[in-house]
Structures are given as structure tokens and as C-alpha cells.
Amino acid sequence: MDMPVPNELNVLADAVFRPRAIALLGATPDQKKNNSRAQRVLKKNGYQGRIIPINPGRTEIMGDTAYPDIRAAPGPIDHAFIMVPAAAVPDAIAGCVEKGVKVATIYSAGFAEIGPEGRAMQEAFTETARRGGLRLIGPNCLGLVNVTDGVPITNNAAVEAEDIKAGSIGVASQSGSMMGALLSRAMARGHRFSKLVSVGNECDVGVGEVAQLLVEDEATRCVLLFMETLRDAPKLAAAAARAHQLGKPIIAYKLGRSDLGRRIAVSHTGAMVGADELAATFFREHGILRVETLEALVEAPRLVLGRTPPRGRRVSIITGTGGGAAMIVDRLGLYGDELVGPTPAMQENLSAQGIHLSDSPLIDLPMGGGTGQYTAVLKEMVASDGNDAVVAVLGSTARLRPTQVNENILDIYDGTKPIAVFCAPQADEALRICDEADVAGFRTPESCADALHAFLNWRAPVARGVGAPEAMAKASALLAAAPSSTLDEAEAGAVFQALGIEGPGARVVEKPEDVRGIEGPVAVKILSPDILHKTDAGLVRLGVVSEGAIRDAVAELTARAKQHFPQARLRGALVAPMHKGLAEVILGFRRDPEVGPIVMLGMGGVLAELRKSFTVRLAPVSVETAAEMIAELPELRMLTGFRNLPRGDVAALARAIHAISLLAATDGPTVQEAEINPLFIRREGEGVVAVDGLIILG
């Protein structure tokens, strides 16, 4: 009988986390040097496999036989930890390939992070490894720690200094030093870890693939990500989908909220939608909780472990100090989360106990005093179906009598609903009691609100249906027939119409005399795949009425285009009837280099200039998701009969959003960017019309 082929992730996980032999390239007996730490921590943690120091000047290091080169070391070797100078790394990689090593973690720095020369070297040795079947972690990383099995492969000083206890939290970090910082902060709060991995430059194995390993790891119940960018989004998306299946939350903290250094796109879509909006969209749609503070990353796991995404965004707060609660309420309000008061059922149950509450969403009661009111109300809050999470804010009692946390909170808490405990004073002992009970305790109102917001906005991964095969086939054929990578407005309009988005009824005129029979008023635009923003270039005339004026406009625009854009390819002019609607929007598609295909809906016209108002989703989207996007733009409320204004055709707009998002799944040439600007929304039942547009192929 044929044996089953081992799962690739399992094979990689064994070599990464459970190697039978580890080679330390650049090992040294000098205890003052960082390179000696890797061997020390392996011994300190009782590693049971073979330790193979590699140093051409030594035959023995710390009691282990040393070898001058990995090629001379006895095999098999599962994992190599490379600590040699940057110039020696390519040969070290070549030696690992010759030796049949499965994984090499590269501590050495001086590659892509320093500039083009270093990047070229990194790409070269990565290709050597790829051809030889060697997987790489790093370079420029601090390594990894398998706490579960006592296998640290790292030079991290925090790992040597701390007594790390095995637990259920896995960590993947793009910053080596922050892995140590996160480790020390979390351990101070009683967290226990399963595996921690620093990925560095991610020349091969990245955060996404490490997340896949951690999600499949039996010892790991929750995964924390410290991220600076998204480099392997598809693998991270796959990890998130699998994590949802297994009930293992993934919590991410991502730097890079500004748009500095982001690639400038040709379309308005690329300019309007920044890196942070895209990252937030990616996390939300793949079921990854995102926090904004490092403290929340440390404190959030206890809030979400064993949980599933909530039904709503409702939170109830009970407090013994109004000011402490107000700081949380303020931040939750800014986030858009819903603060709810007691339900009628709660009020009735408590009235029977002699406790009478108003409808106020903030319940302020003394924690002590022997009345038991605080505990009774909290018990009802936790049992109520009128909220999705509960916050208990503690005042001075938490510091003066910390054990009262047991009586007032922990003794009645059954774990059925997330509860966040915020201690307004510095109350380390009260927090320690919460930590030992696996109840989420928070030091600051900012981290409490941050973690709560992440939980309340946690959703299951979005399923992506495609649909409309005939329309997609027509659009794919038009894209395949495009004469260049940039489609002119007429060619782009034909693709949009194939997808089901009505065009303006434009006519292509190659020369002025071709305008015979055209009646105004019309818009006249130059037609060229090389001139994308025609209005900015002064190559558009609107409201042209007579045939003679139309002819003159075509001649004028053609002459102007030849003068100012002598290299541009000119097909003539596009003449289209004038259109108007109740509102105009920008509808955009873009294949982002980090998160993949996205669709964007934004306000057009003057509103686009005055205020960046837009919403974005990963593409493709369903018509139902498109309707959610429309509802998120407050300016479009006027199309729903607001204050007796005429109703717009929002159903047609939703279909158009769905249609343009299908460019994510068309066959043939890859669509890099597409945009309809403006798209006019007409009265209910009259549809929408794409007045102008562009498509750029990858």
C-alpha cells in the first residue's frame, strides 16, 4: 500500500521547530560575542538533538565537536543558523544546499535592508536556495524559539535572560528586537508562549507562511503578528481562513499607518486609498483582529481566546469611577462602537433585587460597601443578550483591596462572554489576579478600548463568489484584443459595458468632418491611450451644442494634443451626449502590490476635491457587499429618500460595483488598474452611467 505524501507544512514545521540536528555557522567560544549565545541557549533549554558548531579555527566549542565548514559536518542536518559576515553568507547557503539542509535561518544582516547592492546579493543566494530545495528564514532576523519543545534557535538576549514558560500563544514578528520586547512585556503579564519566530527580510519564508505553521501547531491557540508590511498576503489569507476553521484567533499589530513611500498610482483610486486603509480592509475581510497599540497586542489574547466573532458591536460598561470609564467611552465612540445601557429584562430582574437602574449606558456603582449591587449588576450584564462584551472599570478599590476583584468580578464570571477589566489606578496585584484567572485585564484606557474595538469588529473571513461568466468572458476577450497595455476611453468603455455597466453612448470621430449628424449638447474629448487625465490637460469641452461647434472642438483639441503631447498616439476624439445624475461617484479597481485586487467607491466631483470620502473592499465583491459599501458613504444617504429628496438608483450602483470588481477574476491579460470617473447615479429605476474611464493592464 502506498504511504501518504507528508503534508508540506508538516515537513517544514518539523525542520523549523523540531530539527534533529542544528548547525551553528559562525559559532564561537568567546562568551562576550553574540554569536556564542545561540549555542548557550540551546544547552540551557535542554535541546536533545545534535548541536554542530561551524568554525574554521576550532575543533571543539562548549563541549561540542566543531567543523571548519558545514560540508565537512556529519549529516543529516535539518536546520542551520547562519551568523557569518554578510559576504560569507552566499557560500554558507551553497554549503547548506550541498549538505541537504532543509531550513536555514539567517541572523546575518547587510542585505535588502541596506540598499540595491545588498538586495542583489540577497536575491542571488535566495535563488541558490530555491534551486536546491533549501527554505530560508531571514536574513537580518533574530531567529526563532520553540518553547513547547525547548528548541531556541536564536541570538536574542531576551531569550537567554528570561525563563520562558510554555503556553499557547504563537508569535510571528517582522522585527527581531520587537519580538524580544513583546516577549518580555507579555511574560510580565503571565502570558505563556508556544512558538516565536522573527522573519527579518522575508526573502523566502514570511509572516504568512509562519502564521500557517502556527495555526496548524497543536500547542498554539492564538497567533500574534507584529508587522511592518504585507509581503505574502495570499499565505496570510490562507492562514486566517484555516485559523477561523480551527477557532484560533489571529491578532495583528501593524506599523506603517502613513502613506510615505507608497507607490503613486495612475488612477485617482490609487491616490485616494492609502496603505493603512488597505491593510485594515485586508485584516477585516480575512477575519484577523487588528489592534493599534503594542499594549493591546499584549493584553488582547485573554479577551478573544476561545471566542468566535461577535454578532454586533455593542458593549456595556459598569464602573466604580466615572472618570475612568469616560476615557474608555470616549475612545469607543471615536471608533464607532455602540455603548448600550441595561435592557428592559435586565432592569426588571434587578428591580426584583431592589436595584433600580435608569436607561443610561454608563452604570456607575460603588464596588465596595457590602451592598453587592456592583456584583449583581455585572452578573446580569454578562448574562444579557443585549450586548456583545462587558467592561468592568475599577477605581481605588483595585489598589487598596485587590482581592475584592475575586468577590466582585471573578467569582460570578462564567466565561460565556468577553469581559474587560480596566484598573484606573496602578493596581498590579489586581491585574495579576485577573491574569491568573485568564480574565483580560488592562493597564490603560487606550489599550482597553483598542482591544475591545478589535474584538467588536472581528468578523468571519469573507467568502468570495464570482458569478457572471458570460459577461466576464466578453470582457476577457476585449482585454485580450487590446492593442496596448493602456486602453483608451472607448476601449475601456467597451469592457465596462461588457461587464454590464452602461456607457455614455459615445461616438469615435477620427477627424473634424466626421461629426455630421451629431446633435448637441455633447462632451468632446481627445481620444488617446497615452493621455489619461484629459481634463487636467485641457483636452475636454463640455456642453458643445451645434454641429459646427462640435467640429471646431474636435479640430482644436486635436491640434492642442499634437502640440502638448507630440509622442502620444491619437485616435481622434470621443463625442458623447451630456449626462447628469443625482450624484456622481468614482468607481475604481486596483491590483495592490501588498493586498491584491481591491474595489473602491468614492465621492466624485467637487466632493472628491474637498474631502476624501471613500470605502474599499477586497475584490471581487458580491452585490450584497457592494450595498454595504454604498451605505458606508454618508453623502449617498441623500439617494435613499433622505428628507424627501429624489431617490437614486442605488441598486444599479451596487451592480456596477460588483461588475467592476470582476476584473479581479477575468482571464487573459491582468488588469492592474481600472476606473470610472465619474459614474453618474440617476433616479431610481434609471440606472447609472459611466461617463469616463480607464483601464491599465499589468
C-alpha positions, 0 to 999 in steps of 0.5 A: 500500500502506498504511504501518504505524501507528508503534508508540506507544512508538516515537513517544514514545521518539523525542520523549523521547530523540531530539527534533529540536528542544528548547525551553528555557522559562525559559532564561537567560544568567546562568551562576550560575542553574540554569536556564542549565545545561540549555542548557550541557549540551546544547552540551557533549554535542554535541546536533545538533538545534535548541536554542530558548531561551524568554525574554521579555527576550532575543533571543539566549542562548549563541549561540542565537536566543531567543523571548519565548514558545514560540508565537512559536518556529519549529516543529516542536518535539518536546520542551520543558523547562519551568523557569518559576515554578510559576504560569507553568507552566499557560500554558507547557503551553497554549503547548506544546499550541498549538505541537504539542509532543509531550513536555514535561518539567517541572523546575518544582516547587510542585505535588502535592508541596506540598499540595491547592492545588498538586495542583489546579493540577497536575491542571488543566494535566495535563488541558490536556495530555491534551486536546491530545495533549501527554505530560508528564514531571514536574513537580518532576523533574530531567529526563532524559539520553540518553547513547547519543545525547548528548541531556541534557535536564536541570538536574542538576549531576551531569550537567554535572560528570561525563563520562558514558560510554555503556553499557547500563544504563537508569535510571528514578528517582522522585527527581531528586537520587537519580538524580544520586547513583546516577549518580555512585556507579555511574560510580565503579564503571565502570558505563556508562549508556544512558538516565536519566530522573527522573519527579518527580510522575508526573502523566502519564508514570511509572516504568512507562511509562519502564521500557517505553521502556527495555526496548524501547531497543536500547542498554539491557540492564538497567533500574534503578528507584529508587522511592518508590511504585507509581503505574502498576503495570499499565505496570510489569507490562507492562514486566517481562513484555516485559523477561523476553521480551527477557532484560533484567533489571529491578532495583528499589530501593524506599523506603517499607518502613513502613506510615505513611500507608497507607490503613486498610482495612475488612477485617482483610486490609487491616490485616494486609498492609502496603505493603512486603509488597505491593510485594515480592509485586508485584516477585516475581510480575512477575519484577523483582529487588528489592534493599534497599540503594542499594549493591546497586542499584549493584553488582547489574547485573554479577551478573544481566546476561545471566542468566535466573532461577535454578532454586533458591536455593542458593549456595556460598561459598569464602573466604580469611577466615572472618570475612568470609564469616560476615557474608555467611552470616549475612545469607543465612540471615536471608533464607532462602537455602540455603548448600550445601557441595561435592557428592559429584562435586565432592569426588571430582574434587578428591580426584583433585587431592589436595584433600580437602574435608569436607561443610561449606558454608563452604570456607575456603582460603588464596588465596595460597601457590602451592598453587592449591587456592583456584583449583581449588576455585572452578573446580569450584564454578562448574562444579557443578550443585549450586548456583545462584551462587558467592561468592568472599570475599577477605581481605588478599590483595585489598589487598596483591596485587590482581592475584592476583584475575586468577590466582585468580578471573578467569582460570578464570571462564567466565561460565556462572554468577553469581559474587560477589566480596566484598573484606573489606578496602578493596581498590579496585584489586581491585574495579576489576579485577573491574569491568573484567572485568564480574565483580560485585564488592562493597564490603560484606557487606550489599550482597553478600548483598542482591544475591545474595538478589535474584538467588536469588529472581528468578523468571519473571513469573507467568502468570495463568489464570482458569478457572471461568466458570460459577461466576464468572458466578453470582457476577457476577450476585449482585454485580450484584443487590446492593442496596448497595455493602456486602453483608451476611453472607448476601449475601456468603455467597451469592457465596462459595458461588457461587464454590464455597466452602461456607457455614455453612448459615445461616438469615435470621430477620427477627424473634424468632418466626421461629426455630421449628424451629431446633435448637441449638447455633447462632451468632446474629448481627445481620444488617446491611450497615452493621455489619461487625465484629459481634463487636467490637460485641457483636452475636454469641452463640455456642453458643445451644442451645434454641429459646427461647434462640435467640429471646431472642438474636435479640430482644436483639441486635436491640434492642442494634443499634437502640440502638448503631447507630440509622442502620444498616439491619437485616435481622434476624439470621443463625442458623447451626449451630456449626462447628469445624475443625482450624484456622481461617484468614482468607481475604481479597481486596483491590483495592490502590490501588498493586498491584491485586487481591491474595489473602491467607491468614492465621492466624485466631483467637487466632493472628491476635491474637498474631502476624501470620502471613500470605502474599499473592499477586497475584490471581487465583491458580491452585490450584497457587499457592494450595498454595504459599501454604498451605505458606508458613504454618508453623502449617498444617504441623500439617494435613499429618500433622505428628507424627501429628496429624489431617490437614486438608483442605488441598486444599479450602483451596487451592480456596477460595483460588483461588475467592476470588481470582476476584473479581479477574476477575468482571464487573459491579460491582468488588469492592474488598474481600472476606473470610472470617473465619474459614474453618474447615479440617476433616479431610481429605476434609471440606472447609472452611467459611466461617463469616463474611464480607464483601464491599465493592464499589468 
